[in-house]
Amino acid sequence: MGRYALRRLLQSVPVVVGTTLLIYWMMWALPGDPFAGRCGERACPQDYIDAMNAQFMLDEPLLVQYGAYMANLVQFDFGLTYNMVPVATLIGQTFPVTLRLALIALAVEAGIGIVVGVIAGLRRNSYFDTLVFASTLVALSVPIFVIARFAQWGLGVNLGWITPTVSNEATWAELIVPGAVIATTTTAVLARLARTTVAENLSADYVRTAVAKGLPRSRVIGVHVLRNSLIPLVTLLGLDLGTLMVGAVVTEGIFNIDGLGGLVYNHILRLDSTVVVPAATLFVLIYIFANLLVDLLYGVLDPRIRYE
């Protein structure tokens, strides 16, 4: 397994290089002046623009700029923003908040989506199954920003159960409702996948064989059905960890959460690639790590899977 993990890590190097180069090119190709408005109402002096271009190598070709960025990145040097603020400081302040938000959303997704989906799969064509189908359809149809606004108004303004906006500390308790809002769509997808997977496994030959042998229903479901049903669910959860972090921009804005998504969005508007590219690189690394972890969990869930 160790050799497999090392091989996967080596295979991820081209993925990191390719995705970061694409993001770097997209920021480089955006029209506009990154120094517009940085000197107040008047235009920035040419000497200032020349000095900034020289410091950030903006006059150099794209590949030269990207090569310098990657050379600094392997030394864990994220550089400075155009406002001369260390990028590592900004990411260090906002990343923990977004990570807490994503973990809460992932816990909500796993706790509700798997349980509801499994019960619906075990009780096919029942009233509960129909209710799950209808509720997941509604969750997939309503945009996240509508759910976020409704939760903010209903639970915060109207009932007073939560604060309408999250404080600067962004504690775990304050992030429960925003995390649940972010997880709405992914929970519905997971519940449907769990329902379908369990229903299919109930009709599998190995399940019928276990029943014919006289095994208790609890053992048939707990050992044979659920264990084999978890593989696609774990795959989806691993992918959703990165998706929930990247997709938190809208919810962070509505609940006034000082997270990484809002940081990236604001610097995209400012054409400041010094923050966008390192943050995007961090998201790519999270996706790669989550996928590697999921692959390793396959061997735990299914003993037939072995890595060499």
C-alpha positions in Angstrom: 0.0 0.0 0.0 2.9 2.3 0.7 4.3 1.9 -2.8 0.9 2.5 -4.2 0.5 5.7 -2.2 3.9 6.9 -3.4 3.1 6.1 -7.0 -0.2 8.0 -6.8 1.6 11.0 -5.3 4.1 11.0 -8.1 1.3 10.7 -10.6 -0.3 13.8 -9.1 2.7 16.0 -9.9 1.6 16.5 -13.6 -2.0 17.2 -12.3 -0.8 20.0 -10.0 1.4 21.5 -12.7 -1.3 21.3 -15.4 -4.1 22.8 -13.3 -2.0 25.6 -11.8 -0.6 26.5 -15.2 -4.2 26.7 -16.6 -5.3 28.8 -13.7 -2.3 31.0 -14.0 -3.0 31.5 -17.7 -6.6 32.3 -17.1 -5.7 35.1 -14.6 -3.0 36.3 -17.0 -5.5 36.4 -19.9 -8.1 38.4 -18.0 -8.5 41.9 -19.4 -8.0 44.9 -17.2 -5.4 46.8 -15.2 -4.5 45.1 -11.9 -3.3 48.5 -10.6 -6.4 50.5 -11.4 -7.8 52.2 -8.3 -4.8 51.4 -6.1 -3.8 55.1 -6.0 -7.1 56.6 -5.1 -9.1 58.6 -7.7 -6.0 59.6 -9.6 -4.1 57.3 -11.9 -1.0 55.6 -10.5 2.3 57.2 -11.5 4.2 55.4 -14.2 7.2 54.9 -11.9 5.0 53.0 -9.5 3.6 50.8 -12.3 7.1 50.1 -13.6 8.3 49.2 -10.2 5.4 46.8 -9.6 5.8 45.2 -13.0 9.4 44.6 -12.3 8.8 43.2 -8.8 6.1 40.8 -9.9 7.6 40.1 -13.3 4.5 41.2 -15.1 6.5 42.2 -18.2 7.9 38.8 -18.5 6.4 36.0 -20.7 3.8 33.8 -19.1 6.0 30.7 -18.8 8.7 32.8 -17.1 6.2 34.1 -14.6 4.8 30.7 -13.9 8.3 29.2 -13.6 9.2 31.8 -11.0 5.9 31.1 -9.1 6.5 27.3 -9.0 10.2 27.8 -7.9 8.9 29.8 -5.0 6.1 27.4 -4.3 8.3 24.4 -3.8 10.1 26.5 -1.2 6.8 27.2 0.5 7.1 30.8 -0.4 3.7 32.2 -1.5 5.0 35.7 -2.1 3.2 39.0 -1.6 0.0 40.5 -2.8 -0.1 43.7 -4.8 -0.8 45.4 -1.5 2.5 44.0 -0.1 0.7 41.6 2.3 2.1 38.1 2.6 -0.2 35.7 0.8 0.6 33.0 3.4 -0.8 35.3 6.1 -4.1 35.8 4.3 -4.5 32.1 3.5 -3.6 31.2 7.1 -6.3 33.5 8.4 -9.1 32.3 6.1 -8.3 28.6 5.4 -9.1 27.3 8.9 -12.6 28.9 8.7 -13.4 27.4 5.3 -12.0 24.0 6.4 -14.3 24.1 9.5 -17.2 25.0 7.3 -16.5 22.2 4.9 -16.1 19.6 7.6 -19.4 20.6 9.2 -21.1 20.3 5.7 -19.4 17.0 5.1 -20.6 15.7 8.5 -24.2 16.8 7.7 -24.0 15.2 4.3 -22.7 11.9 5.6 -24.9 11.8 8.7 -28.2 12.6 6.9 -27.5 11.5 3.3 -26.3 8.0 4.1 -28.9 7.2 6.8 -31.8 8.5 4.9 -30.7 6.9 1.6 -30.1 3.5 3.3 -33.5 3.5 4.9 -35.2 4.5 1.7 -33.3 1.7 -0.1 -34.3 -0.9 2.4 -38.0 0.3 2.2 -38.4 0.7 -1.5 -41.7 2.0 -2.8 -42.8 2.9 0.7 -44.1 6.2 2.0 -40.7 7.1 3.4 -39.0 6.3 0.0 -41.5 8.6 -1.7 -40.9 11.3 0.9 -37.1 11.1 0.4 -37.5 11.2 -3.4 -39.6 14.4 -3.2 -37.5 16.1 -0.6 -34.2 15.5 -2.5 -35.9 16.7 -5.7 -36.7 20.0 -3.9 -33.2 20.3 -2.5 -31.7 19.8 -5.9 -34.0 22.3 -7.5 -33.7 25.3 -5.1 -30.5 27.3 -5.5 -28.1 27.5 -2.5 -28.4 31.2 -2.2 -32.1 31.0 -1.8 -31.8 28.4 1.0 -29.1 30.5 2.6 -31.2 33.7 2.6 -34.3 31.8 3.9 -32.3 30.2 6.7 -30.7 33.6 7.6 -34.1 35.3 7.7 -36.1 32.5 9.2 -33.7 31.2 11.9 -31.8 34.4 12.5 -34.0 37.4 12.0 -37.5 35.9 12.6 -36.9 33.3 15.3 -33.6 34.5 16.7 -32.2 31.0 17.0 -28.9 32.0 15.3 -27.0 35.2 14.6 -27.8 36.4 11.1 -24.1 36.9 10.4 -21.1 34.9 11.7 -18.6 36.7 14.0 -15.0 37.2 13.2 -14.1 34.1 15.4 -16.3 31.9 13.3 -16.8 29.2 16.0 -18.0 25.7 15.2 -21.4 26.4 16.6 -21.8 29.5 14.4 -20.9 27.5 11.3 -23.5 24.7 11.8 -26.3 26.4 9.9 -24.1 27.7 7.1 -22.5 24.3 6.8 -25.9 22.6 6.6 -26.9 25.1 3.9 -23.9 24.3 1.8 -24.5 20.6 2.2 -28.1 20.7 1.0 -27.4 19.7 -2.6 -24.6 17.2 -1.9 -26.8 15.6 0.8 -29.6 15.1 -1.7 -27.2 13.6 -4.2 -25.7 11.3 -1.6 -29.1 10.2 -0.3 -30.2 9.2 -3.8 -27.0 7.4 -4.5 -27.3 5.5 -1.2 -30.9 4.5 -1.9 -30.0 3.2 -5.4 -26.9 1.4 -4.3 -28.6 -0.4 -1.4 -31.6 -1.3 -3.6 -29.3 -2.9 -6.2 -27.3 -4.8 -3.6 -30.4 -6.2 -2.0 -31.1 -8.0 -5.3 -27.5 -9.3 -5.7 -26.7 -13.0 -5.8 -24.5 -12.9 -2.7 -27.3 -11.4 -0.6 -29.8 -14.0 -1.7 -27.2 -16.6 -0.9 -26.7 -15.2 2.6 -30.5 -15.2 3.2 -30.7 -18.8 1.9 -28.1 -19.8 4.5 -30.3 -18.5 7.2 -28.2 -15.6 8.3 -30.0 -13.0 10.5 -31.4 -10.0 8.6 -29.3 -7.6 10.6 -26.1 -9.4 9.6 -27.1 -9.6 5.9 -27.8 -5.9 5.9 -25.0 -4.7 8.1 -22.2 -6.9 6.7 -23.1 -7.8 3.2 -25.4 -5.0 1.9 -24.1 -1.9 3.7 -20.4 -2.7 3.4 -20.6 -3.1 -0.3 -22.8 -0.1 -0.7 -20.3 2.2 1.1 -17.7 2.1 -1.7 -19.5 4.5 -4.1 -20.6 6.6 -1.2 -17.1 7.1 0.1 -16.0 8.0 -3.4 -18.6 10.8 -3.5 -17.8 12.0 0.0 -14.1 12.3 -0.9 -14.8 14.4 -4.0 -17.3 16.5 -2.0 -14.7 17.7 0.5 -13.0 19.8 -2.1 -16.3 20.7 -3.8 -17.7 22.0 -0.5 -14.6 24.2 0.1 -14.6 25.7 -3.3 -18.4 26.1 -3.4 -18.6 28.0 -0.2 -18.2 31.5 -1.8 -21.9 32.4 -2.0 -22.7 31.1 1.5 -19.7 32.8 3.0 -20.9 36.1 1.5 -24.4 35.8 2.7 -23.4 34.9 6.3 -20.5 37.3 6.3 -17.9 34.5 6.8 -14.3 35.6 6.4 -13.3 32.4 4.5 -11.0 31.4 1.7 -13.8 31.4 -0.9 -14.5 35.1 -0.3 -10.8 35.9 -0.3 -10.4 34.3 -3.7 -13.5 35.9 -5.1 -12.4 39.4 -4.0 -9.0 39.0 -5.5 -10.4 37.8 -8.8 -12.3 41.0 -9.0 -9.1 42.9 -8.3 -7.2 40.8 -11.0 -4.7 39.9 -8.2 -3.3 36.5 -9.3 -0.9 36.5 -6.3 -3.7 35.2 -4.1 -5.9 33.3 -6.6 -3.2 31.0 -7.9 -1.9 29.9 -4.5 -5.4 29.4 -3.2 -6.3 27.4 -6.3 -3.2 25.3 -5.8 -4.3 24.5 -2.2 -7.7 23.4 -3.5 -6.0 21.1 -6.1 -3.9 19.5 -3.3 -6.9 18.9 -1.2 -8.7 17.2 -4.1 -5.6 15.0 -4.7 -5.3 14.1 -1.0 -9.0 13.3 -0.7 -8.9 11.0 -3.7 -5.8 9.2 -2.4 -7.5 8.7 1.0 -10.6 7.3 -0.7 -8.6 4.9 -2.8 -6.8 3.6 0.3 -10.2 3.2 2.1 -11.3 0.9 -0.7 -9.0 -1.8 0.6 -10.6 -1.5 4.1 -14.2 -1.7 2.8 -13.6 -4.5 0.3 -10.9 -7.1 1.2 -10.8 -8.2 -2.4 -9.1 -4.9 -3.4 -5.3 -5.0 -2.9 -2.7 -2.5 -3.8 0.8 -3.3 -4.8 
